Amino acid sequence: MTLLDTRPVSSHAALVARFTAIRDHTEALAAPLSAEDQTIQSMPDASPVKWHRAHVTWFFETFLLLPHQPGYRRFREEFGFLFNSYYEAAGPRHARPKRGMLTRPSAAEVGAYRAHVDAAMVRLLEDPPAEVLPLVELGLQHEQQHQELLLTDVLHALAQNPLLPAYEADWREPVAASGPMRMLSGPEGVQEIGHAGAGFAFDNEAPRHKVWLDPYRIADRLVTNGEWLDFIADGGYRTATLWMSEGWARCQAEAWQAPMYWHRREGGWLQYGLGGLRSLELGAPVRHVSWYEAEAYARWTGKRLPTEAEWEAACAVPGLRDAEGIGWQWTGSAYRPYPGFHPWEGAVGEYNGKFMINQMVLRGGSLATPPGHARESYRNFFPADARWQFTALRLADDAA
């Protein structure tokens, strides 16, 4: 297996420290939650918190410890079935929509499972074979992805509670760019996109390749809640001509009238988030909108969503703000393989390639993305109707 990680490991101690820090962060994210909070599954697309904690542990156990640590024994044999996600090559698995039925093992036993695997991983990393290092990095990057999913999924779960409890009462929202929106000229002509150079990247970010970009402009900041309110007031959710056919059907079927987690109360709009129910900040970037909503809004403004190539090329433009750290930004690009794409070898080759259908690309990174995890070439992807992620949008148009 070949992974795109050429960073040298300064020392085995540094690798152990990084492994431990990332694993500890997952536990810190779960710490504010009760055992009941960690068990609930609010919809088939989401997973319980304790399942996330166990699945990332299963990844290290399955792909590193069992093949590379002589004498290692599974914590519990049946966990291989319970916590496999979608790896056909790794064997059968429990059905995804039924993960919330797993009241056992308990959250505490999942913690014991994590401790068992962590201890074995530390022993492996004290003198690791060179061939396992790329897999260790993949496992850590995979855990960071699930750290974000843990937050998006628990937010959706807690939002089903009529009490609308806060995940963390003192949660602070990131400060985003403000002021009038400016349209910046993007790089045009022959450009290169995709991962290049040292450092980790997922297989779907490669190979780096050339693209042609016609003249275009891209917004310097994200669309705000206040701007979205204008869309609502102008009948954006009631005007079929703004929407793709499937999007309009979903809008009608689910009675969308505003972004997910918005609540209309006497006196105005409120927004539910990780800090609970708070007044809607008009200058903050809108989030929790589907691709269908983002595309309809862009059409309403007379603009469009940028392609993923335009978005990545524009990262080099001075003045582009909030490229990451606020919300994953929908693009107008379907999630498809780059020219010359080859998935990784072995079971981990199922990581990205088999999902390159019926999804749209998002770029950037959100307030829930672990620091240092995202990069300009990172390709996130979700179905066009997905709203529970920390999704946002940036406008673009064709240059005159």
C-alpha angles and dihedrals in degrees: 000000000000121000126183096244115116099155112129117238106234093205141340088247090057091050092050090048092052092047091050094046094053093045091048091051091060089054091047090055090052094045098088090055130090123228087257091052090053095053103051121101110195098189139356093261092057130065133212117261093242089052090056090049091051098041096056087049090051088054093060092042095048102040101031116019102040095049099032110029110073112223096014114148126197117256088230124354094220091059088077088067098039099049106035106111111195107326105130091184090057094059139254122334145192114273113267097227089055099053090106090062090069101100084156134084089051125229087254092054090049086055090053089049090053092049091050093052093042092055091050092046092052089054090049092049094051088076107004123183109245092242093062097056096083089050091050089054091048090051091052093047088048091053091051090054089054091048087064093043089051089060097043092047096047090047089055091047095050090046089066089063111093088219089062093214120199119248087213118001095209094048110145123211118225118256111249133198116276139184132075115334114253125198112225125202110246128214111277139192120033111001134166124231134177133064119315135170132015126340136061124304133166118249092252090065092065153128103032107230144169124265133181117234122193115213110290143158129225131198117256092222142021126274111268135224090248092055090048090053088060089055090052093046091051091056098260092153091046100048112090094189091069094059140074109246095249091044093052090049091052091045090054097041093051096034095235111191101155140000117301114279094025113129125192113218134166105289098027147302128331128193126215116218143146089296093052130250112342139163113281110257105221095202095049120098115267113245142175093055125138124236087253091058093043092051092047091050092049090051090049090056092049091247135092143222116275119249114247090250091053091048094051094045090049091060086083092056115104111239099033104135135196096014087158141005099054112059141336105260121226116230131196091245127106115227104257134145120274116245107281094016117165122182120229117272122260130013093328087064085081089066099096116344100075091056095060094114135079094008135108126222123247124192137199119029138266141240087267096051110108112249112267094016100101128062138176094270095047112125115203118181139192138160115277093252096053112125107155095078121085092265126166138163142233121197129232137176141185112273113245 
